[in-house]
Amino acid sequence: MTNPEERRFLIPFLTPLHAALEPLAYAAMRVTSGLIMATFGWTKLFGDGMTRDIELFQRLGLEPAVPLAYFTSGLELLGGLAIAIGLLTRPLAFMLFIQLVVIVVMVMIPRGTGYHLTVVWLGTFALMSVHGGGRLSLDRWLGREF
């Protein structure tokens, strides 16, 4: 009888290839997600995004709006960079997951548009919250996965 936990590929001879590429694919997802998230934080902190975010937070009743806006933008920038290198991946991915849930529920769904890609981000950061940095991460290299 076959073990139900055993992965069975449609094309069995590709199993070694899948096993070899899995850590690289996961690292690529982590790095790209982290770097893209960092660009959002960078744009807000060093571009013209803070005023808009502070006004949005005030309109939504998220107070104190100014420190909250700086915290969330800092999380996007520094958390995104840390996730890209695989440092503190689980807690930072979970924090970004929660931030994205709030954004989807309070901003995007009421507007009725623009939330589709954010839902993909939710899945990505949920996976990283559970899986951690993966084999090719600073967390693993340091021997500490949080």
Buried (B, 14 or more C-beta within 10 A) or exposed (E): EEEEEEEEEEEEEEEEEEEEEEBEEBBEBBBEBBBEBBEBBBBBBEEEBBEEBBEBBBEEEBEEBEEBBBEBBEBBBBBBBBBBBBBBBBEBBBBBBBBBBEBBEBBBEEEEEEBEEBEEBBEBBBBBBEBBBBEBBBBBEEEEBE
